[in-house]
Amino acid sequence: MNSKKKNLVCLLALLLFTTGVHAGARKTVYPVVFAHGLSGFDNLLGYYYFGNDYGTFVGDPCDEFLETACNGSISSSQKALAASVTPFQSSEVRGTQLADRIQNYMTSTGATKVNIIGHSQGGIDARKAAAVLRARYGRQVVHALISVSSPHRGSPTAKYILDLGPGVTSVVNALAKLFGNAIYGSGNDGIAAAKQLVYNDYSSTDGITTGMKAFNTNYNVNSSNAAYWGSIITAQDSINTNPALYLLKEGFYNIDGDGYCVDDCDNDGAAGKGDGTRGNNDDDGLVGINSQQMGDRLQYNECALCFDWITVNTSLGYVSNLNAPTSAQMTSKSSVVSQDHLDVVGVPPDTFDEEEFYASILDFIVSKGG
Amino acid sequence: MFQNKKILYTILTSLIVLFVGILVLRPGKDKNQKDFESLLNEGKVAESIELPNLPEDYADHKLMEYSIEEIARILQEKYGKNIDNPAAQIAMIEELMKDLPKLYPNDWVKVLNQILGYAFPDKALELLRMSESLYNYNRFRESNMSKVGLMSDDARRAMMWKERYRLFGEKADQIWAMEKKMTVIGDTLKRIKESPAGNLDAKLSNYAQTLKEQFGKEYPRLMENKRQQLTEGFMVSVQKDLKVMSYGERKSALREIRQTMGMDQAALNRWDALEEEREKNWQNQQKYSEKRSQLSTKKGGMTAEDEKQLDALRKQLFGEEADIIKNEEASGYYRASDERTYGVN
């Protein structure tokens, strides 16, 4: 190829890159690890958590031939892992397991770094995993860490269940009702999982320190563990909420999750307090909006006539200390995705397009160098 | 007597009210279901028209950016070769059903029918029928969501397949082909896990054969994307075999498994190094755990000096990870009590 042609090709490539014209998401530099929340897997590869009913995992690329069980909105050479950890356990346990799985994947593939997208408790596990991997490799291993609907500052639901509030006969039964019977498998500890998701140490007499406050102190947003930190926040009114969560919201509990105070001043299990009005789109059925921001608040821009995309909501600023967000970061409803806690993963029923949602996160990760 | 009759009448009236209430309030057909039904009863498809040229850069854009006629032309190009395959049919219908309701909330079923008629006039009715089935299947999932979560795997599978066959007939096997394949693989692993220790080579060969049989020409692509998970799945299933081996035997067995699963020399070497590191780590965990339990069971509990000693030992044995292990212990988690899964942790 002569130099004129070479220059033309380079110019065209640059134009395509800068104008952002591309078919769905670009390929990320580093593989993307999907970390699931409580419960999690329905089968070996976890297709149903981050996927659809036909066995498609959102991280599975389509090749050049027409494939039906793949995500057509991501690059055909995208690399991704659906990591599997114990369904019901504390994030100290699950985070170490996640680090092991990532280390295994890196060893098998030769990848030098990864990005992590964690849903719900998966976003909390990811913070621990990033710290473990940093310690094991002596360098930063996670590039971008994105949480979706994660209760970084606790969930009142967890405390309500542990307190055996009206309608709850046992912690394990309540979790099974919400997340299915995976809790009865070996290695699960529903009580440890629930204690993890309460902001304060749940019991001062059990000789251990649990809860999100202590966890956040140990595994806070930290640039040496991951280069980029961002979060997507979900909330929805009851009528559109998943039946299982609807039951939780209306049947025996409804979070008031959009008030501000330092720490858990009303002792409901999550930092902040309510604003006195329940049922005003301030939670996603399980987690209040005041618990979910970590790092940047990301805005999901849905588009019926074009590919969805993610932007940073710069007006709210960055949550660098998970135990001390500002009042606006805890109470603002801007950039909140109007979906319930389970809509954004493959749990039916919903009309949410998970494939495109996660493709847009992948493309955003590329824009952040991952 | 009068009193008894009064009670009887009250009960009867309540039952009638309840029955009528159920009849009135039971979920009826929604507008979309009625639209599907009426279009299918009419049996009319959109008249065939001359479609515009295929937009050159359609792959770079979303389907809904185009006119209905252009969408039909793109669908011909994208799905035409495989349109007889039910999995391709459902993928196409899903693609349309994702966005059409957002753009045409009141009459998306009619628009869908129009597009199907323009794109595939000979198959339009069949495709519309399948769209109706898919819509009804999604409603079924929605109304059974809470119930299926509490079912056993087998009962859930049976219920879902019954409904799939009812709505899609034999096509269900092709639509959920991936799920069927993964179920076969899951069942194979389960059988291997339940079988007695021994014959690791035969187990590995049986597993590799199952993967090849299930995925056929897609096998290399599957392995490219899922090699680690599929290897790990096997490792978990043969723990009985790995646990009774000596370190040297186990090391070579793990290498053999990874090689059979298609890992190259560089990956095998990286794994050898990691396995050695993990072996050392587990031994250190054991040493540390013994020391900790010796100090913590002392009469009067641990002194500040003991704590210091333990901190120093943690640092010496676990280096950078020592502080993390200290955090874990404060929360009640002790790694040494974890179950070791050879080849995985």
Interface residues (C-beta under 8 A of the other chain):
Chain A: V21 H22 A23 N43 L44 L45 Y47 D53 Y54 G55 T56 D60 P61 D63 L66 T68 A69 K79 A80 L81 A82 S84 S90 E92 V93 T96 Q97 D100 R101 Q103 N104 Y105 T107 S108 T109 G110 K128 A131 V132 R134 A135 R136 G138 A176 K177 F179 G180 N181 G187 A192 D206 G207 I208 T209 T210 A214 F215 N218 N242 P243 A244 L247 C303 A304 L305 C306 F307 V347 P348 P349 T351 D353 E356
Chain B: A59 D60 H61 K62 M64 E65 K78 Y79 K81 N82 N85 A87 A88 I90 A91 K98 D99 P101 K102 L103 N138 R141 E142 M145 S146 V148 G149 L150 M151 S152 I175 W176 A177 M178 E179 K181 M182 T183 I185 G186 L189 R221 N225 K226 R227 Q228 Q229 L230 T231 E232 G233 R258 M263 A266 A267 R270 W271 L274 G319 E320 E321 D323 I324 N327 E328 A330 S331 G332 Y333 R335 E339 V344 N345
